[in-house]
Amino acid sequence: MTREELRLRLKEEGFPEDSYSLEGGLYNERLCLERKNNRWFVYYSERGLRTNGKDFLMEEIACQYFYEAIVNMVKQG
């Protein structure tokens, strides 16, 4: 799935918008997806730090990873 497809899916499934960012950034306590230098990064942002980061070459794989990560995060939280 693309980032836009991911955005729609998260909205349709009711994920709280303050629990993620699809534009990157260093928000407090959010799962983030960011495109930088032709790579895709998924990380958790907390207190201005990036943790549990993974990087991907393909948007589709990064978005699928992000979706699975946020589903697991919500189940645990």
PDB file of N, CA, C and O in Angstrom:
ATOM      1  N   MET A   1       0.842  -1.182   0.000  1.00  0.00           N
ATOM      2  CA  MET A   1       0.000   0.000   0.000  1.00  0.00           C
ATOM      3  C   MET A   1       0.882   1.238   0.000  1.00  0.00           C
ATOM      4  O   MET A   1       2.018   1.196   0.474  1.00  0.00           O
ATOM      5  N   THR A   2       0.371   2.322  -0.522  1.00  0.00           N
ATOM      6  CA  THR A   2       1.099   3.589  -0.542  1.00  0.00           C
ATOM      7  C   THR A   2       0.815   4.361   0.749  1.00  0.00           C
ATOM      8  O   THR A   2      -0.029   3.961   1.551  1.00  0.00           O
ATOM      9  N   ARG A   3       1.520   5.455   0.932  1.00  0.00           N
ATOM     10  CA  ARG A   3       1.290   6.284   2.120  1.00  0.00           C
ATOM     11  C   ARG A   3      -0.143   6.823   2.126  1.00  0.00           C
ATOM     12  O   ARG A   3      -0.778   6.872   3.179  1.00  0.00           O
ATOM     13  N   GLU A   4      -0.652   7.225   0.968  1.00  0.00           N
ATOM     14  CA  GLU A   4      -2.028   7.735   0.908  1.00  0.00           C
ATOM     15  C   GLU A   4      -3.049   6.636   1.201  1.00  0.00           C
ATOM     16  O   GLU A   4      -4.050   6.885   1.873  1.00  0.00           O
ATOM     17  N   GLU A   5      -2.808   5.445   0.710  1.00  0.00           N
ATOM     18  CA  GLU A   5      -3.692   4.321   1.026  1.00  0.00           C
ATOM     19  C   GLU A   5      -3.630   3.999   2.516  1.00  0.00           C
ATOM     20  O   GLU A   5      -4.650   3.679   3.127  1.00  0.00           O
ATOM     21  N   LEU A   6      -2.445   4.083   3.097  1.00  0.00           N
ATOM     22  CA  LEU A   6      -2.274   3.867   4.532  1.00  0.00           C
ATOM     23  C   LEU A   6      -3.046   4.920   5.319  1.00  0.00           C
ATOM     24  O   LEU A   6      -3.727   4.602   6.294  1.00  0.00           O
ATOM     25  N   ARG A   7      -2.933   6.180   4.888  1.00  0.00           N
ATOM     26  CA  ARG A   7      -3.642   7.280   5.564  1.00  0.00           C
ATOM     27  C   ARG A   7      -5.153   7.006   5.593  1.00  0.00           C
ATOM     28  O   ARG A   7      -5.799   7.167   6.629  1.00  0.00           O
ATOM     29  N   LEU A   8      -5.698   6.599   4.467  1.00  0.00           N
ATOM     30  CA  LEU A   8      -7.141   6.302   4.396  1.00  0.00           C
ATOM     31  C   LEU A   8      -7.513   5.109   5.265  1.00  0.00           C
ATOM     32  O   LEU A   8      -8.534   5.133   5.952  1.00  0.00           O
ATOM     33  N   ARG A   9      -6.702   4.082   5.239  1.00  0.00           N
ATOM     34  CA  ARG A   9      -6.991   2.881   6.030  1.00  0.00           C
ATOM     35  C   ARG A   9      -6.977   3.188   7.522  1.00  0.00           C
ATOM     36  O   ARG A   9      -7.851   2.729   8.256  1.00  0.00           O
ATOM     37  N   LEU A  10      -5.997   3.957   7.975  1.00  0.00           N
ATOM     38  CA  LEU A  10      -5.916   4.315   9.395  1.00  0.00           C
ATOM     39  C   LEU A  10      -7.137   5.128   9.810  1.00  0.00           C
ATOM     40  O   LEU A  10      -7.691   4.930  10.892  1.00  0.00           O
ATOM     41  N   LYS A  11      -7.547   6.042   8.938  1.00  0.00           N
ATOM     42  CA  LYS A  11      -8.717   6.865   9.238  1.00  0.00           C
ATOM     43  C   LYS A  11      -9.986   6.017   9.267  1.00  0.00           C
ATOM     44  O   LYS A  11     -10.799   6.146  10.183  1.00  0.00           O
ATOM     45  N   GLU A  12     -10.159   5.148   8.266  1.00  0.00           N
ATOM     46  CA  GLU A  12     -11.342   4.286   8.199  1.00  0.00           C
ATOM     47  C   GLU A  12     -11.440   3.355   9.398  1.00  0.00           C
ATOM     48  O   GLU A  12     -12.536   3.059   9.873  1.00  0.00           O
ATOM     49  N   GLU A  13     -10.286   2.894   9.887  1.00  0.00           N
ATOM     50  CA  GLU A  13     -10.289   1.951  11.005  1.00  0.00           C
ATOM     51  C   GLU A  13     -10.282   2.656  12.360  1.00  0.00           C
ATOM     52  O   GLU A  13     -10.280   1.996  13.400  1.00  0.00           O
ATOM     53  N   GLY A  14     -10.279   3.975  12.358  1.00  0.00           N
ATOM     54  CA  GLY A  14     -10.440   4.740  13.588  1.00  0.00           C
ATOM     55  C   GLY A  14      -9.212   4.864  14.473  1.00  0.00           C
ATOM     56  O   GLY A  14      -9.348   5.065  15.680  1.00  0.00           O
ATOM     57  N   PHE A  15      -8.020   4.749  13.907  1.00  0.00           N
ATOM     58  CA  PHE A  15      -6.821   4.939  14.716  1.00  0.00           C
ATOM     59  C   PHE A  15      -6.718   6.406  15.121  1.00  0.00           C
ATOM     60  O   PHE A  15      -6.902   7.285  14.280  1.00  0.00           O
ATOM     61  N   PRO A  16      -6.430   6.687  16.380  1.00  0.00           N
ATOM     62  CA  PRO A  16      -6.333   8.080  16.830  1.00  0.00           C
ATOM     63  C   PRO A  16      -5.228   8.823  16.070  1.00  0.00           C
ATOM     64  O   PRO A  16      -4.087   8.363  16.020  1.00  0.00           O
ATOM     65  N   GLU A  17      -5.569   9.960  15.488  1.00  0.00           N
ATOM     66  CA  GLU A  17      -4.602  10.707  14.690  1.00  0.00           C
ATOM     67  C   GLU A  17      -3.422  11.222  15.506  1.00  0.00           C
ATOM     68  O   GLU A  17      -2.365  11.520  14.949  1.00  0.00           O
ATOM     69  N   ASP A  18      -3.593  11.326  16.811  1.00  0.00           N
ATOM     70  CA  ASP A  18      -2.475  11.798  17.631  1.00  0.00           C
ATOM     71  C   ASP A  18      -1.544  10.661  18.059  1.00  0.00           C
ATOM     72  O   ASP A  18      -0.661  10.867  18.891  1.00  0.00           O
ATOM     73  N   SER A  19      -1.737   9.456  17.491  1.00  0.00           N
ATOM     74  CA  SER A  19      -0.854   8.337  17.822  1.00  0.00           C
ATOM     75  C   SER A  19       0.141   8.046  16.698  1.00  0.00           C
ATOM     76  O   SER A  19       0.981   7.156  16.828  1.00  0.00           O
ATOM     77  N   TYR A  20       0.046   8.795  15.596  1.00  0.00           N
ATOM     78  CA  TYR A  20       0.952   8.543  14.475  1.00  0.00           C
ATOM     79  C   TYR A  20       1.165   9.804  13.636  1.00  0.00           C
ATOM     80  O   TYR A  20       0.399  10.764  13.715  1.00  0.00           O
ATOM     81  N   SER A  21       2.219   9.768  12.839  1.00  0.00           N
ATOM     82  CA  SER A  21       2.501  10.811  11.852  1.00  0.00           C
ATOM     83  C   SER A  21       2.987  10.127  10.586  1.00  0.00           C
ATOM     84  O   SER A  21       3.894   9.297  10.630  1.00  0.00           O
ATOM     85  N   LEU A  22       2.390  10.473   9.473  1.00  0.00           N
ATOM     86  CA  LEU A  22       2.822   9.923   8.195  1.00  0.00           C
ATOM     87  C   LEU A  22       3.731  10.902   7.457  1.00  0.00           C
ATOM     88  O   LEU A  22       4.068  10.690   6.292  1.00  0.00           O
ATOM     89  N   GLU A  23       4.125  11.971   8.139  1.00  0.00           N
ATOM     90  CA  GLU A  23       5.004  12.984   7.562  1.00  0.00           C
ATOM     91  C   GLU A  23       6.308  13.102   8.346  1.00  0.00           C
ATOM     92  O   GLU A  23       7.060  14.059   8.162  1.00  0.00           O
ATOM     93  N   GLY A  24       6.579  12.135   9.217  1.00  0.00           N
ATOM     94  CA  GLY A  24       7.790  12.188  10.028  1.00  0.00           C
ATOM     95  C   GLY A  24       7.640  13.184  11.156  1.00  0.00           C
ATOM     96  O   GLY A  24       6.526  13.545  11.534  1.00  0.00           O
ATOM     97  N   GLY A  25       8.759  13.624  11.691  1.00  0.00           N
ATOM     98  CA  GLY A  25       8.748  14.586  12.782  1.00  0.00           C
ATOM     99  C   GLY A  25       9.128  13.940  14.099  1.00  0.00           C
ATOM    100  O   GLY A  25       9.319  12.728  14.197  1.00  0.00           O
ATOM    101  N   LEU A  26       9.232  14.786  15.100  1.00  0.00           N
ATOM    102  CA  LEU A  26       9.602  14.300  16.428  1.00  0.00           C
ATOM    103  C   LEU A  26       8.496  14.630  17.428  1.00  0.00           C
ATOM    104  O   LEU A  26       8.726  15.286  18.444  1.00  0.00           O
ATOM    105  N   TYR A  27       7.326  14.171  17.121  1.00  0.00           N
ATOM    106  CA  TYR A  27       6.197  14.343  18.024  1.00  0.00           C
ATOM    107  C   TYR A  27       6.396  13.467  19.250  1.00  0.00           C
ATOM    108  O   TYR A  27       7.171  12.511  19.222  1.00  0.00           O
ATOM    109  N   ASN A  28       5.694  13.798  20.322  1.00  0.00           N
ATOM    110  CA  ASN A  28       5.814  12.998  21.523  1.00  0.00           C
ATOM    111  C   ASN A  28       4.886  11.790  21.454  1.00  0.00           C
ATOM    112  O   ASN A  28       3.678  11.925  21.260  1.00  0.00           O
ATOM    113  N   GLU A  29       5.471  10.623  21.614  1.00  0.00           N
ATOM    114  CA  GLU A  29       4.747   9.351  21.683  1.00  0.00           C
ATOM    115  C   GLU A  29       3.885   9.093  20.442  1.00  0.00           C
ATOM    116  O   GLU A  29       2.668   8.938  20.533  1.00  0.00           O
ATOM    117  N   ARG A  30       4.541   9.052  19.294  1.00  0.00           N
ATOM    118  CA  ARG A  30       3.860   8.739  18.038  1.00  0.00           C
ATOM    119  C   ARG A  30       4.708   7.797  17.198  1.00  0.00           C
ATOM    120  O   ARG A  30       5.937   7.855  17.214  1.00  0.00           O
ATOM    121  N   LEU A  31       4.031   6.941  16.473  1.00  0.00           N
ATOM    122  CA  LEU A  31       4.690   6.121  15.472  1.00  0.00           C
ATOM    123  C   LEU A  31       4.764   6.970  14.209  1.00  0.00           C
ATOM    124  O   LEU A  31       3.771   7.576  13.804  1.00  0.00           O
ATOM    125  N   CYS A  32       5.937   7.015  13.589  1.00  0.00           N
ATOM    126  CA  CYS A  32       6.143   7.912  12.462  1.00  0.00           C
ATOM    127  C   CYS A  32       6.627   7.180  11.216  1.00  0.00           C
ATOM    128  O   CYS A  32       7.371   6.202  11.286  1.00  0.00           O
ATOM    129  N   LEU A  33       6.178   7.688  10.084  1.00  0.00           N
ATOM    130  CA  LEU A  33       6.634   7.246   8.770  1.00  0.00           C
ATOM    131  C   LEU A  33       7.213   8.476   8.096  1.00  0.00           C
ATOM    132  O   LEU A  33       6.575   9.528   8.055  1.00  0.00           O
ATOM    133  N   GLU A  34       8.419   8.345   7.567  1.00  0.00           N
ATOM    134  CA  GLU A  34       9.074   9.504   6.963  1.00  0.00           C
ATOM    135  C   GLU A  34       9.827   9.079   5.711  1.00  0.00           C
ATOM    136  O   GLU A  34      10.471   8.031   5.682  1.00  0.00           O
ATOM    137  N   ARG A  35       9.737   9.911   4.677  1.00  0.00           N
ATOM    138  CA  ARG A  35      10.518   9.680   3.460  1.00  0.00           C
ATOM    139  C   ARG A  35      11.665  10.678   3.444  1.00  0.00           C
ATOM    140  O   ARG A  35      11.468  11.886   3.580  1.00  0.00           O
ATOM    141  N   LYS A  36      12.864  10.143   3.274  1.00  0.00           N
ATOM    142  CA  LYS A  36      14.050  11.001   3.286  1.00  0.00           C
ATOM    143  C   LYS A  36      15.127  10.350   2.429  1.00  0.00           C
ATOM    144  O   LYS A  36      15.426   9.168   2.598  1.00  0.00           O
ATOM    145  N   ASN A  37      15.702  11.105   1.521  1.00  0.00           N
ATOM    146  CA  ASN A  37      16.781  10.617   0.662  1.00  0.00           C
ATOM    147  C   ASN A  37      16.419   9.321  -0.058  1.00  0.00           C
ATOM    148  O   ASN A  37      17.211   8.380  -0.100  1.00  0.00           O
ATOM    149  N   ASN A  38      15.212   9.284  -0.622  1.00  0.00           N
ATOM    150  CA  ASN A  38      14.725   8.127  -1.377  1.00  0.00           C
ATOM    151  C   ASN A  38      14.631   6.844  -0.556  1.00  0.00           C
ATOM    152  O   ASN A  38      14.672   5.747  -1.114  1.00  0.00           O
ATOM    153  N   ARG A  39      14.508   6.972   0.748  1.00  0.00           N
ATOM    154  CA  ARG A  39      14.302   5.824   1.640  1.00  0.00           C
ATOM    155  C   ARG A  39      13.097   6.138   2.519  1.00  0.00           C
ATOM    156  O   ARG A  39      12.707   7.295   2.676  1.00  0.00           O
ATOM    157  N   TRP A  40      12.528   5.103   3.078  1.00  0.00           N
ATOM    158  CA  TRP A  40      11.374   5.226   3.973  1.00  0.00           C
ATOM    159  C   TRP A  40      11.786   4.776   5.363  1.00  0.00           C
ATOM    160  O   TRP A  40      12.402   3.723   5.530  1.00  0.00           O
ATOM    161  N   PHE A  41      11.442   5.574   6.353  1.00  0.00           N
ATOM    162  CA  PHE A  41      11.807   5.281   7.738  1.00  0.00           C
ATOM    163  C   PHE A  41      10.553   5.160   8.593  1.00  0.00           C
ATOM    164  O   PHE A  41       9.627   5.964   8.488  1.00  0.00           O
ATOM    165  N   VAL A  42      10.545   4.147   9.432  1.00  0.00           N
ATOM    166  CA  VAL A  42       9.482   3.963  10.413  1.00  0.00           C
ATOM    167  C   VAL A  42      10.160   3.955  11.774  1.00  0.00           C
ATOM    168  O   VAL A  42      11.114   3.211  12.001  1.00  0.00           O
ATOM    169  N   TYR A  43       9.660   4.788  12.675  1.00  0.00           N
ATOM    170  CA  TYR A  43      10.258   4.875  14.006  1.00  0.00           C
ATOM    171  C   TYR A  43       9.226   5.368  15.007  1.00  0.00           C
ATOM    172  O   TYR A  43       8.179   5.900  14.638  1.00  0.00           O
ATOM    173  N   TYR A  44       9.545   5.180  16.275  1.00  0.00           N
ATOM    174  CA  TYR A  44       8.703   5.693  17.342  1.00  0.00           C
ATOM    175  C   TYR A  44       9.371   6.955  17.867  1.00  0.00           C
ATOM    176  O   TYR A  44      10.563   6.955  18.176  1.00  0.00           O
ATOM    177  N   SER A  45       8.605   8.015  17.963  1.00  0.00           N
ATOM    178  CA  SER A  45       9.129   9.289  18.444  1.00  0.00           C
ATOM    179  C   SER A  45       8.653   9.515  19.879  1.00  0.00           C
ATOM    180  O   SER A  45       7.459   9.472  20.177  1.00  0.00           O
ATOM    181  N   GLU A  46       9.621   9.754  20.746  1.00  0.00           N
ATOM    182  CA  GLU A  46       9.298   9.967  22.163  1.00  0.00           C
ATOM    183  C   GLU A  46      10.309  10.930  22.760  1.00  0.00           C
ATOM    184  O   GLU A  46      11.518  10.710  22.691  1.00  0.00           O
ATOM    185  N   ARG A  47       9.792  11.998  23.347  1.00  0.00           N
ATOM    186  CA  ARG A  47      10.638  13.006  23.999  1.00  0.00           C
ATOM    187  C   ARG A  47      11.726  13.539  23.066  1.00  0.00           C
ATOM    188  O   ARG A  47      12.861  13.757  23.490  1.00  0.00           O
ATOM    189  N   GLY A  48      11.378  13.745  21.810  1.00  0.00           N
ATOM    190  CA  GLY A  48      12.311  14.296  20.855  1.00  0.00           C
ATOM    191  C   GLY A  48      13.352  13.330  20.327  1.00  0.00           C
ATOM    192  O   GLY A  48      14.300  13.740  19.657  1.00  0.00           O
ATOM    193  N   LEU A  49      13.184  12.047  20.622  1.00  0.00           N
ATOM    194  CA  LEU A  49      14.140  11.036  20.157  1.00  0.00           C
ATOM    195  C   LEU A  49      13.436  10.008  19.280  1.00  0.00           C
ATOM    196  O   LEU A  49      12.258   9.703  19.467  1.00  0.00           O
ATOM    197  N   ARG A  50      14.188   9.486  18.323  1.00  0.00           N
ATOM    198  CA  ARG A  50      13.682   8.406  17.480  1.00  0.00           C
ATOM    199  C   ARG A  50      14.165   7.085  18.051  1.00  0.00           C
ATOM    200  O   ARG A  50      15.357   6.903  18.302  1.00  0.00           O
ATOM    201  N   THR A  51      13.232   6.167  18.252  1.00  0.00           N
ATOM    202  CA  THR A  51      13.608   4.845  18.751  1.00  0.00           C
ATOM    203  C   THR A  51      12.987   3.773  17.867  1.00  0.00           C
ATOM    204  O   THR A  51      12.058   4.038  17.104  1.00  0.00           O
ATOM    205  N   ASN A  52      13.508   2.578  17.980  1.00  0.00           N
ATOM    206  CA  ASN A  52      13.000   1.417  17.245  1.00  0.00           C
ATOM    207  C   ASN A  52      12.875   1.689  15.749  1.00  0.00           C
ATOM    208  O   ASN A  52      11.871   1.336  15.130  1.00  0.00           O
ATOM    209  N   GLY A  53      13.892   2.315  15.175  1.00  0.00           N
ATOM    210  CA  GLY A  53      13.842   2.694  13.774  1.00  0.00           C
ATOM    211  C   GLY A  53      14.141   1.557  12.813  1.00  0.00           C
ATOM    212  O   GLY A  53      14.983   0.699  13.080  1.00  0.00           O
ATOM    213  N   LYS A  54      13.444   1.568  11.704  1.00  0.00           N
ATOM    214  CA  LYS A  54      13.669   0.639  10.593  1.00  0.00           C
ATOM    215  C   LYS A  54      13.652   1.474   9.323  1.00  0.00           C
ATOM    216  O   LYS A  54      12.918   2.458   9.229  1.00  0.00           O
ATOM    217  N   ASP A  55      14.463   1.080   8.346  1.00  0.00           N
ATOM    218  CA  ASP A  55      14.407   1.792   7.074  1.00  0.00           C
ATOM    219  C   ASP A  55      14.161   0.822   5.933  1.00  0.00           C
ATOM    220  O   ASP A  55      14.519  -0.354   5.999  1.00  0.00           O
ATOM    221  N   PHE A  56      13.539   1.344   4.884  1.00  0.00           N
ATOM    222  CA  PHE A  56      13.081   0.540   3.760  1.00  0.00           C
ATOM    223  C   PHE A  56      13.371   1.260   2.455  1.00  0.00           C
ATOM    224  O   PHE A  56      13.408   2.490   2.405  1.00  0.00           O
ATOM    225  N   LEU A  57      13.575   0.489   1.409  1.00  0.00           N
ATOM    226  CA  LEU A  57      13.756   1.051   0.077  1.00  0.00           C
ATOM    227  C   LEU A  57      12.418   1.275  -0.617  1.00  0.00           C
ATOM    228  O   LEU A  57      12.290   2.181  -1.440  1.00  0.00           O
ATOM    229  N   MET A  58      11.420   0.455  -0.290  1.00  0.00           N
ATOM    230  CA  MET A  58      10.139   0.513  -0.983  1.00  0.00           C
ATOM    231  C   MET A  58       9.021   1.052  -0.087  1.00  0.00           C
ATOM    232  O   MET A  58       8.862   0.631   1.059  1.00  0.00           O
ATOM    233  N   GLU A  59       8.264   1.978  -0.631  1.00  0.00           N
ATOM    234  CA  GLU A  59       7.149   2.584   0.087  1.00  0.00           C
ATOM    235  C   GLU A  59       6.146   1.535   0.558  1.00  0.00           C
ATOM    236  O   GLU A  59       5.677   1.590   1.695  1.00  0.00           O
ATOM    237  N   GLU A  60       5.815   0.584  -0.309  1.00  0.00           N
ATOM    238  CA  GLU A  60       4.800  -0.411   0.017  1.00  0.00           C
ATOM    239  C   GLU A  60       5.190  -1.263   1.219  1.00  0.00           C
ATOM    240  O   GLU A  60       4.351  -1.578   2.063  1.00  0.00           O
ATOM    241  N   ILE A  61       6.454  -1.631   1.292  1.00  0.00           N
ATOM    242  CA  ILE A  61       6.923  -2.461   2.417  1.00  0.00           C
ATOM    243  C   ILE A  61       6.944  -1.642   3.699  1.00  0.00           C
ATOM    244  O   ILE A  61       6.568  -2.135   4.763  1.00  0.00           O
ATOM    245  N   ALA A  62       7.383  -0.392   3.599  1.00  0.00           N
ATOM    246  CA  ALA A  62       7.405   0.490   4.772  1.00  0.00           C
ATOM    247  C   ALA A  62       6.000   0.718   5.308  1.00  0.00           C
ATOM    248  O   ALA A  62       5.784   0.692   6.519  1.00  0.00           O
ATOM    249  N   CYS A  63       5.048   0.941   4.415  1.00  0.00           N
ATOM    250  CA  CYS A  63       3.671   1.192   4.843  1.00  0.00           C
ATOM    251  C   CYS A  63       3.042  -0.046   5.473  1.00  0.00           C
ATOM    252  O   CYS A  63       2.314   0.057   6.460  1.00  0.00           O
ATOM    253  N   GLN A  64       3.321  -1.203   4.908  1.00  0.00           N
ATOM    254  CA  GLN A  64       2.802  -2.443   5.495  1.00  0.00           C
ATOM    255  C   GLN A  64       3.393  -2.669   6.886  1.00  0.00           C
ATOM    256  O   GLN A  64       2.680  -3.057   7.812  1.00  0.00           O
ATOM    257  N   TYR A  65       4.703  -2.425   7.033  1.00  0.00           N
ATOM    258  CA  TYR A  65       5.361  -2.549   8.329  1.00  0.00           C
ATOM    259  C   TYR A  65       4.745  -1.566   9.328  1.00  0.00           C
ATOM    260  O   TYR A  65       4.463  -1.925  10.472  1.00  0.00           O
ATOM    261  N   PHE A  66       4.539  -0.322   8.884  1.00  0.00           N
ATOM    262  CA  PHE A  66       3.945   0.699   9.741  1.00  0.00           C
ATOM    263  C   PHE A  66       2.569   0.255  10.222  1.00  0.00           C
ATOM    264  O   PHE A  66       2.256   0.351  11.409  1.00  0.00           O
ATOM    265  N   TYR A  67       1.748  -0.233   9.290  1.00  0.00           N
ATOM    266  CA  TYR A  67       0.397  -0.666   9.653  1.00  0.00           C
ATOM    267  C   TYR A  67       0.433  -1.776  10.696  1.00  0.00           C
ATOM    268  O   TYR A  67      -0.287  -1.718  11.693  1.00  0.00           O
ATOM    269  N   GLU A  68       1.255  -2.768  10.473  1.00  0.00           N
ATOM    270  CA  GLU A  68       1.355  -3.874  11.437  1.00  0.00           C
ATOM    271  C   GLU A  68       1.873  -3.378  12.789  1.00  0.00           C
ATOM    272  O   GLU A  68       1.430  -3.849  13.836  1.00  0.00           O
ATOM    273  N   ALA A  69       2.807  -2.432  12.763  1.00  0.00           N
ATOM    274  CA  ALA A  69       3.357  -1.900  14.015  1.00  0.00           C
ATOM    275  C   ALA A  69       2.301  -1.120  14.792  1.00  0.00           C
ATOM    276  O   ALA A  69       2.212  -1.249  16.013  1.00  0.00           O
ATOM    277  N   ILE A  70       1.507  -0.321  14.102  1.00  0.00           N
ATOM    278  CA  ILE A  70       0.503   0.470  14.838  1.00  0.00           C
ATOM    279  C   ILE A  70      -0.615  -0.420  15.354  1.00  0.00           C
ATOM    280  O   ILE A  70      -1.159  -0.158  16.427  1.00  0.00           O
ATOM    281  N   VAL A  71      -0.969  -1.460  14.620  1.00  0.00           N
ATOM    282  CA  VAL A  71      -1.975  -2.412  15.108  1.00  0.00           C
ATOM    283  C   VAL A  71      -1.468  -3.055  16.399  1.00  0.00           C
ATOM    284  O   VAL A  71      -2.212  -3.152  17.375  1.00  0.00           O
ATOM    285  N   ASN A  72      -0.220  -3.492  16.411  1.00  0.00           N
ATOM    286  CA  ASN A  72       0.362  -4.105  17.621  1.00  0.00           C
ATOM    287  C   ASN A  72       0.464  -3.102  18.752  1.00  0.00           C
ATOM    288  O   ASN A  72       0.233  -3.458  19.908  1.00  0.00           O
ATOM    289  N   MET A  73       0.801  -1.866  18.453  1.00  0.00           N
ATOM    290  CA  MET A  73       0.933  -0.819  19.468  1.00  0.00           C
ATOM    291  C   MET A  73      -0.419  -0.563  20.143  1.00  0.00           C
ATOM    292  O   MET A  73      -0.491  -0.441  21.366  1.00  0.00           O
ATOM    293  N   VAL A  74      -1.471  -0.485  19.359  1.00  0.00           N
ATOM    294  CA  VAL A  74      -2.798  -0.217  19.889  1.00  0.00           C
ATOM    295  C   VAL A  74      -3.311  -1.396  20.718  1.00  0.00           C
ATOM    296  O   VAL A  74      -3.955  -1.203  21.749  1.00  0.00           O
ATOM    297  N   LYS A  75      -3.024  -2.609  20.261  1.00  0.00           N
ATOM    298  CA  LYS A  75      -3.439  -3.803  21.008  1.00  0.00           C
ATOM    299  C   LYS A  75      -2.783  -3.854  22.381  1.00  0.00           C
ATOM    300  O   LYS A  75      -3.413  -4.260  23.357  1.00  0.00           O
ATOM    301  N   GLN A  76      -1.517  -3.441  22.461  1.00  0.00           N
ATOM    302  CA  GLN A  76      -0.775  -3.484  23.722  1.00  0.00           C
ATOM    303  C   GLN A  76      -1.164  -2.336  24.647  1.00  0.00           C
ATOM    304  O   GLN A  76      -1.125  -2.472  25.870  1.00  0.00           O
ATOM    305  N   GLY A  77      -1.539  -1.209  24.054  1.00  0.00           N
ATOM    306  CA  GLY A  77      -1.754   0.009  24.817  1.00  0.00           C
ATOM    307  C   GLY A  77      -3.070   0.101  25.449  1.00  0.00           C
ATOM    308  O   GLY A  77      -3.364   1.090  26.121  1.00  0.00           O
TER     309      GLY A  77
END
